[in-house]
Amino acid sequence: MDKIKVIIADDSDFVRDGMKIILDVDDEFEVLGVASNGNEAIELAKKEAPDIFLMDIQMPIMDGIEATKIIVEEGLGKVLILTTFDDDELVKQALQNGAKGYLIKNHTPEHLKQMIKSVYYGTGVVEASVMESLTTGNAAAFGISDGFDSTPYSPRELEIIKAVAEGLSNKEIAGKLFISEGTVKNYITGILSKEGLSHRTALAVYYLTGKK
C-alpha cells in the first residue's frame, strides 16, 4: 500500500518535530519535509508532490490561509489546517480557500493520523468544537452563503439542509419538522448524492461558505 505523503508547515519547531516523530514511526505515512511558513511549504510541494499538508494558520512571511489558497488553486495537495486559534473568521477563511479539514491542536497522535486518512480518502473533517462554533449562534451571522445553489431544492429539503448546518442530529431535525428520523435520513442521503458529498459536515460547510 502506498504511504500517505505529508508536508508539515508550522512556525514552531516543537510542533513540527513532534508531528514528524508521530508520523515517522507509522508505516502508513511518509513525511516529505517540514516548513516554517506557507511559502516554504509551497516550494517544497513543487519538488516533492505531497498528498496532504498539515498547515498552521499563523506563520510569518506567508500564513496558512494564503498558502492554502495557492495550494488548492495549483493542485499541489489537500490541506488539513492545524491551529491553536479557535476563531470563527479564520475557520471560514480556511474553508473558503479550499481546506479539507480544520483541527484544533489538542489532538492525540491516533486522532491526528485518523484525520489525515479521512482527508486523504476524500472526507472533509472539522473538529466538533469548531463546527459547533460555526453553527451555534453564528449561522445567522454567516447566513446562507452566496455560493450555495438552492435552486435544485424543495422548501422541505432546504429546511433539512439548514437544520444540518445548525448542527442538529437526525432525531432533533425529525422533532423540529414533525417527520420521522427515517424520512430525515432519506432526505439527507438524497441531498448528499445530489451534491456529490459524502458527509453531512461537508454539506454544512457548503451551506455556510459556498465551498465544497
N, C-alpha and C positions, 0 to 999 in steps of 0.2 A: 504494500500500500504506500502511495506517495505521502511524504511528510507534508504537513501544512507549513508553508514558508512564511516567516513573520519578521517584520521590522518593528523595533521598539523606538518610539520617539518621546523623550521626556527630558526636561532640563535638570532633573535630579539624578545624580549618579547612583544614589541609593535605590531609587525606584527602578531605574534601568537595569542595574546589576541584579537586583532581586528578581525581577520578572524574567531576565535572561536565565538565571540559575533554575528557576521553576520550570521553564520550558525546555532547557537543555537536557535535563535529566529524564525527559519523557520522549520515547522513540517516535511519537506521533507528530512531533514538532521539530522544526529547524529554524533557529534564529539566524537570519542572514546578516544582521548587523544592528547597531544601535545609533541613534541620532539625538542631539541635544536641542534641536529645533526643527521646525517644519521644512525649512529649506534643505537641511542635511538629509532629512527623510526622503524627500523627493529625488534628490541627486542619487542617493543610494538605491532607490527603487528603479531608477532608469538603468542601473547596471545589474541589479540582482533579480528583478521580476518577482516580487513577493506576492503572496496570496492575501495576507492580512497585515494591516498596520495597527499597532497599539499606539494610540495617539493622545498625548496630553493636550489640554487646551491652552493653558497659559505658558508660553515659551517665548524667549527672546528672538529677535530677527524676523521670524515668521511663526505666528501662533497656529494652534491645531485647527482652528476654524478655517483660516485661509488655506492652509495646507490641504485640508480635506476637500475643499472646492477644486483645487488644482488636480489632486489625485483622482477624483471622480471624473472630472472633465477629460483628463488624459488617459483614463482607463488603466491606471497603474496598480490597482488593487482595491480591496474592500477595507473600510476604516471602522475600527472599534474605538470609540472615544473613552479614555480613562481620565478621570479628574476628581479632585477633592472638592471642586466647586459645584455645589448643588444650586445652580442658578437657572431659572426658567428661560431666560432670554438666550443663554448660551446653549441650552438644550435645543431650543427651537432653531438657532442658527446652525448648529451642527447637523441636525436632521435635514434642514433645508438645503444644506450644502452636499448632502448625499451620504452622511454617515449611516452605517447599517446597525450601529448599536451604541449605547451610551451607558457606561457603568461608573458608579462612584467607587473610589479607591478604598473600599473596605471589604474586598472580596477575599475568599480563601483561594489557595492555589487551584483546587479542583474546580471551584466555581469559575475562575478565570479561564481555565482550559475548556470547560464546557461552553462558555460563552463564545470563545474563539471558534470552536467547532460549529456552533449554531450559525454564526455569521458565514463561515466558510461554506456550509452546506445550504446557504440561501435563506436563513431565517433571521429577520431583524430582531435584535434584543434590546430592551430598555429596562433598566433597573426598576423594580416595582416602586420604589420610593420616588424615582424620577417621574414615572408615568403618573403616579398619584398627584405629584406636584403640578404636572402639566394639566391634569384633567379636573382635579378637585378644586373648585373655586376659581380656576383660571380659564376654563373652557369659554366662558362668556367673554373674557378679556381677549383671548385669541380668536374666538368666534370661528365660524366656518371659513376655511381658507378659500381664497380666490382661486387656488389651483385645484380645488376639489370639484369634479364634474358631477353635479346632482341630477343631470337630465335623464340618465338611464333608470332612475329610481322612483318608485311609487312613494306617496306620503308615508305609508307604513314602514317601508324599507328605510327611509330617511330617519324616521323615529328610532329604528333599531340601531342605525349607524351612530346617531347622536348619543344614544344611551351607552353604546360600546365606548365611545370617545370620553364619556363621563366616568368610565371605569366601573360600570355596573356589571354584575355577573348575570348569567342567563336567568337565574332564579329571580334576581332583582328586576330584570327587564320584564320578565313574564308578569310579575306582580304589578309593575308600574303600568303596563299596557293591557293587562287583563287578558292575556293569552297564555297558552301552555308553554312550559320550558322546551318541549319538543318542537313547537312551532318556532320559537326563538332560534333554536339550534338550526332548523331548516333555513330560516331566513339568512342567518349569518353564513352558513355554508354556501348558499347561493350567491350572496354578496361577494364573499372572498373569491369564489370561482369567477364571477363576472369581472373582478378587478385583477385577477391573476395573482392574488395574495394568498399566503399560506398561514397567516397568523392574525388573530384579532388585534394584537398590538400594532401590527403594520397597518391595519385598517384605521385604527385610532390616529396613528401618526399621519396617514394620508389625509384624513378628515381635518386635522388640526393644522397641518403645514402645507398640504397640497403636493407633498413629495412621497413617492412610493419607494 
